[in-house]
Amino acid sequence: MLKHTDALNGANDVLEVSQHTPRTRPEGQRDSLAFLVRLGDRVRDARKARGLSRRILSDMSGVSERYLAQLEAGSGNISIVLLRDIALSLGMKLEEFVAEPDDVMHQARERAQRIALVGLRGAGKSTLGKGLARRLGFKFIELNDVIRELSGLPISEIFNLYGEAGYRRFESEAVEMVATQRTQVVLAVAGGIVADSEAYETLLERFNTVWLKATPEEHMSRVRAQGDLRPMEGNPEAMAQLRQILAERMKDYSRARYEFETSGMEPEVALDGLVDLAREQVLAEVPAQSH
């Protein structure tokens, strides 16, 4: 057992070393300060990329607005737990905030060329997704097509045989498979993916997600324009139910990295705007030479 005097002598030895190496502590302090500034920049950039004010992010994460301001200024020595809450609210992983610059660049380079479109049915995920992929020279994939290939069954049969839980398992596996095997891809996912925490977390981590937003009326009219009258047929409460679904999912959809409003836009106009968003912001997350 270490005696008290030995421990004290050891402490004195450490003290003597630090006294003879006066640069060690200041350099460490400079590294820590640089890390906090870098951390604050990442939080601020992520918040602004999603169009969120500090007040909204404070409400979402439970971290005070004053503390967020200190953090973004590079002077907030935040706990891991609170930083994790902020990361989750922004649809990010904790590692993205604390990774070293080279690791962050590698993650960004991989993610920037995987774009996932989320939102309710009728948001334009398939129509705009195909156009976006064509303009960027990327591959377009419907996640449900991948699920059908994995299961060997139509989507309706998956629900009949395995229920929603079974479908969610296939959905999670499909997201991971696309993320692992594909780059330069535009992925359209079903609106209910937010109900599967594992699949949605993977999507947020491995893809640059874009929430295609529209009013409930637009969602309904677009679905009907596609020839699907089921949402309204024999259901006078359909619009109220749609509003409720959108309200329930809004918090999860807002975790997407970007938002794009499509209400009142003709398809070609909306596509032009989405392409601009992809080129000017999504793909701009990494240096130009990486594309």
C-alpha positions as CSV (number, residue, x, y, z in Angstrom):
1,M,0.0,0.0,0.0
2,L,1.2,3.5,-0.8
3,K,2.2,5.4,2.3
4,H,0.9,8.9,3.0
5,T,4.5,10.2,2.9
6,D,5.2,8.5,-0.4
7,A,2.0,9.9,-1.9
8,L,3.0,13.3,-0.7
9,N,6.5,13.0,-2.1
10,G,5.0,11.9,-5.4
11,A,2.8,15.0,-5.5
12,N,5.9,17.1,-4.8
13,D,7.7,15.4,-7.7
14,V,4.8,16.3,-10.0
15,L,4.8,19.9,-8.7
16,E,8.5,20.2,-9.2
17,V,8.2,18.9,-12.8
18,S,5.5,21.4,-13.6
19,Q,7.6,24.2,-12.1
20,H,10.4,23.2,-14.4
21,T,8.2,23.0,-17.5
22,P,6.1,26.2,-17.3
23,R,5.0,25.9,-20.9
24,T,3.0,22.7,-20.4
25,R,0.0,24.2,-18.7
26,P,-0.4,27.3,-20.9
27,E,-0.2,25.1,-24.1
28,G,-2.9,22.8,-22.6
29,Q,-5.0,25.8,-21.9
30,R,-4.6,27.1,-25.4
31,D,-5.6,23.7,-26.8
32,S,-8.7,23.7,-24.6
33,L,-9.7,27.2,-25.5
34,A,-9.2,26.3,-29.2
35,F,-11.4,23.3,-28.8
36,L,-14.2,25.3,-27.1
37,V,-14.1,27.9,-29.9
38,R,-14.3,25.1,-32.5
39,L,-17.1,23.4,-30.6
40,G,-19.1,26.7,-30.4
41,D,-18.6,27.2,-34.1
42,R,-20.0,23.8,-34.9
43,V,-23.0,24.2,-32.7
44,R,-23.8,27.7,-34.2
45,D,-23.3,26.5,-37.8
46,A,-25.5,23.5,-37.2
47,R,-28.2,25.6,-35.6
48,K,-28.2,28.2,-38.4
49,A,-28.2,25.6,-41.1
50,R,-31.5,24.4,-39.7
51,G,-32.9,27.9,-39.5
52,L,-33.3,27.7,-35.7
53,S,-33.0,30.6,-33.3
54,R,-31.2,30.1,-29.9
55,R,-34.6,30.3,-28.2
56,I,-36.1,27.5,-30.3
57,L,-33.0,25.3,-29.8
58,S,-33.2,26.1,-26.1
59,D,-36.8,24.9,-26.0
60,M,-35.9,21.7,-28.0
61,S,-32.8,20.8,-26.0
62,G,-33.7,22.0,-22.5
63,V,-30.4,24.0,-22.4
64,S,-30.8,27.6,-21.4
65,E,-30.6,30.3,-24.1
66,R,-27.9,32.1,-22.0
67,Y,-25.8,28.9,-21.8
68,L,-26.2,28.4,-25.6
69,A,-24.9,31.9,-26.2
70,Q,-21.8,31.2,-24.0
71,L,-21.3,27.9,-25.8
72,E,-21.4,29.4,-29.3
73,A,-19.1,32.2,-28.2
74,G,-16.5,29.6,-27.2
75,S,-16.6,30.3,-23.5
76,G,-19.1,27.6,-22.4
77,N,-17.5,24.5,-20.7
78,I,-20.5,22.4,-21.3
79,S,-21.2,19.0,-19.8
80,I,-21.3,15.9,-22.0
81,V,-25.0,15.2,-21.1
82,L,-26.1,18.7,-22.1
83,L,-24.0,18.6,-25.3
84,R,-25.6,15.3,-26.2
85,D,-29.1,16.9,-25.7
86,I,-28.1,19.7,-28.1
87,A,-26.8,17.3,-30.6
88,L,-29.9,15.1,-30.6
89,S,-32.1,18.2,-30.9
90,L,-30.1,19.2,-34.1
91,G,-30.4,15.7,-35.5
92,M,-26.6,15.0,-35.0
93,K,-24.4,12.7,-33.1
94,L,-22.3,13.8,-30.1
95,E,-19.2,12.7,-31.9
96,E,-19.8,15.3,-34.7
97,F,-19.3,18.1,-32.2
98,V,-16.2,16.7,-30.4
99,A,-14.3,14.9,-33.2
100,E,-11.0,16.3,-34.4
101,P,-11.1,18.4,-37.6
102,D,-9.9,15.6,-39.9
103,D,-12.6,13.3,-38.6
104,V,-15.3,15.9,-39.0
105,M,-14.2,16.6,-42.6
106,H,-14.3,12.9,-43.4
107,Q,-17.7,12.5,-42.0
108,A,-19.0,15.6,-43.8
109,R,-17.5,14.5,-47.1
110,E,-19.3,11.1,-46.9
111,R,-22.6,12.6,-45.7
112,A,-22.7,15.5,-48.1
113,Q,-23.1,13.1,-51.1
114,R,-26.0,11.2,-49.5
115,I,-29.2,13.3,-49.5
116,A,-32.3,11.9,-47.9
117,L,-35.7,13.6,-48.3
118,V,-38.2,13.3,-45.4
119,G,-41.7,14.5,-44.9
120,L,-45.4,13.5,-45.1
121,R,-46.8,11.8,-48.1
122,G,-47.5,14.4,-50.8
123,A,-44.5,16.5,-50.0
124,G,-42.9,15.7,-53.3
125,K,-40.2,13.3,-52.2
126,S,-40.4,11.1,-55.2
127,T,-41.0,13.8,-57.8
128,L,-38.5,16.2,-56.5
129,G,-36.1,13.5,-55.5
130,K,-35.9,12.1,-59.0
131,G,-35.4,15.6,-60.5
132,L,-32.7,16.4,-57.9
133,A,-30.8,13.2,-58.5
134,R,-30.9,13.8,-62.3
135,R,-29.6,17.4,-62.0
136,L,-26.8,16.4,-59.6
137,G,-25.9,13.2,-61.5
138,F,-26.7,11.1,-58.4
139,K,-28.6,7.8,-58.1
140,F,-32.3,8.1,-57.0
141,I,-33.6,5.4,-54.6
142,E,-36.9,4.8,-53.0
143,L,-36.3,3.2,-49.6
144,N,-39.5,1.1,-49.9
145,D,-37.9,-0.5,-53.1
146,V,-34.9,-1.5,-51.0
147,I,-37.2,-2.9,-48.4
148,R,-39.1,-4.9,-51.0
149,E,-35.8,-6.4,-52.3
150,L,-34.6,-7.3,-48.8
151,S,-37.9,-8.9,-47.7
152,G,-38.9,-10.4,-51.1
153,L,-42.4,-9.2,-50.3
154,P,-44.7,-6.3,-51.2
155,I,-44.9,-3.6,-48.5
156,S,-48.6,-4.6,-47.8
157,E,-47.6,-8.2,-47.3
158,I,-44.8,-7.2,-44.8
159,F,-47.4,-5.4,-42.7
160,N,-49.8,-8.4,-43.0
161,L,-47.3,-11.0,-42.0
162,Y,-45.0,-9.1,-39.6
163,G,-46.9,-6.1,-38.5
164,E,-45.5,-2.6,-38.2
165,A,-42.6,-3.8,-36.0
166,G,-41.5,-6.2,-38.8
167,Y,-41.7,-3.4,-41.3
168,R,-39.6,-1.1,-39.1
169,R,-36.9,-3.8,-38.8
170,F,-36.6,-4.0,-42.6
171,E,-36.7,-0.2,-42.8
172,S,-33.8,0.1,-40.4
173,E,-31.8,-2.5,-42.3
174,A,-32.5,-0.8,-45.6
175,V,-31.3,2.6,-44.4
176,E,-28.0,1.1,-43.1
177,M,-27.5,-0.8,-46.3
178,V,-27.9,2.3,-48.5
179,A,-25.7,4.3,-46.3
180,T,-23.0,1.6,-46.4
181,Q,-23.1,0.8,-50.1
182,R,-24.0,4.1,-51.7
183,T,-22.5,7.5,-52.2
184,Q,-23.9,10.2,-54.5
185,V,-27.5,9.2,-53.8
186,V,-30.8,10.9,-53.2
187,L,-33.0,8.7,-51.0
188,A,-36.7,9.2,-50.6
189,V,-38.1,7.7,-47.4
190,A,-41.6,7.0,-46.1
191,G,-43.2,9.7,-43.9
192,G,-43.5,7.4,-40.9
193,I,-39.7,6.7,-40.6
194,V,-39.7,9.1,-37.7
195,A,-41.6,6.4,-35.7
196,D,-38.5,4.1,-35.9
197,S,-35.9,5.7,-33.8
198,E,-33.1,3.4,-35.0
199,A,-33.7,4.0,-38.7
200,Y,-34.2,7.7,-38.3
201,E,-31.1,8.1,-36.1
202,T,-29.1,6.3,-38.8
203,L,-30.6,8.5,-41.5
204,L,-29.8,11.7,-39.6
205,E,-26.2,10.5,-38.9
206,R,-25.3,9.2,-42.3
207,F,-27.3,11.4,-44.7
208,N,-27.8,15.1,-45.2
209,T,-31.6,15.1,-44.5
210,V,-33.9,17.7,-46.0
211,W,-37.5,18.1,-44.7
212,L,-39.8,18.9,-47.6
213,K,-42.5,21.0,-45.9
214,A,-46.0,21.8,-47.2
215,T,-49.4,22.7,-45.7
216,P,-51.9,19.9,-44.8
217,E,-54.1,21.1,-47.7
218,E,-51.2,20.8,-50.1
219,H,-50.4,17.3,-48.9
220,M,-54.0,16.2,-49.4
221,S,-54.5,17.8,-52.8
222,R,-51.2,16.3,-54.1
223,V,-52.2,12.8,-53.0
224,R,-55.6,13.2,-54.6
225,A,-54.0,14.6,-57.8
226,Q,-52.0,11.4,-58.0
227,G,-55.3,9.5,-58.3
228,D,-55.4,8.2,-54.7
229,L,-58.8,9.1,-53.2
230,R,-58.5,6.8,-50.2
231,P,-57.5,9.6,-47.7
232,M,-60.9,11.3,-48.2
233,E,-63.1,8.4,-49.2
234,G,-65.7,7.8,-46.5
235,N,-63.7,9.7,-43.9
236,P,-64.9,13.3,-43.2
237,E,-62.3,13.6,-40.5
238,A,-59.4,13.0,-42.9
239,M,-58.1,16.5,-43.0
240,A,-58.2,16.8,-39.2
241,Q,-56.3,13.5,-38.9
242,L,-53.7,14.7,-41.4
243,R,-53.2,17.9,-39.4
244,Q,-52.8,15.9,-36.2
245,I,-50.2,13.6,-37.8
246,L,-48.3,16.6,-39.1
247,A,-48.3,18.2,-35.7
248,E,-47.2,15.0,-34.0
249,R,-44.3,14.5,-36.4
250,M,-43.2,18.1,-36.7
251,K,-40.7,17.9,-33.9
252,D,-39.0,14.9,-35.4
253,Y,-39.1,16.3,-39.0
254,S,-37.5,19.5,-37.7
255,R,-34.4,17.5,-36.7
256,A,-33.6,17.2,-40.4
257,R,-30.4,19.1,-41.3
258,Y,-32.3,21.3,-43.8
259,E,-35.8,22.4,-44.5
260,F,-37.4,23.3,-47.8
261,E,-40.9,24.7,-48.1
262,T,-42.8,23.6,-51.2
263,S,-46.3,25.0,-50.6
264,G,-47.7,27.0,-53.4
265,M,-44.8,26.1,-55.8
266,E,-45.1,24.6,-59.2
267,P,-43.0,21.4,-59.5
268,E,-40.3,22.9,-61.7
269,V,-39.9,26.0,-59.5
270,A,-39.7,23.8,-56.4
271,L,-37.1,21.6,-58.1
272,D,-35.0,24.6,-59.0
273,G,-35.1,25.8,-55.4
274,L,-34.2,22.3,-54.1
275,V,-31.3,22.0,-56.5
276,D,-30.0,25.4,-55.4
277,L,-30.2,24.3,-51.7
278,A,-28.3,21.1,-52.5
279,R,-25.5,22.9,-54.4
280,E,-25.1,26.0,-52.3
281,Q,-25.5,24.4,-48.9
282,V,-25.6,20.6,-48.8
283,L,-22.7,19.9,-51.1
284,A,-20.9,23.0,-49.9
285,E,-20.3,21.4,-46.5
286,V,-17.0,19.9,-47.9
287,P,-14.3,21.6,-50.0
288,A,-15.2,21.9,-53.7
289,Q,-12.3,19.6,-54.7
290,S,-14.0,16.7,-53.0
291,H,-16.9,16.6,-55.5
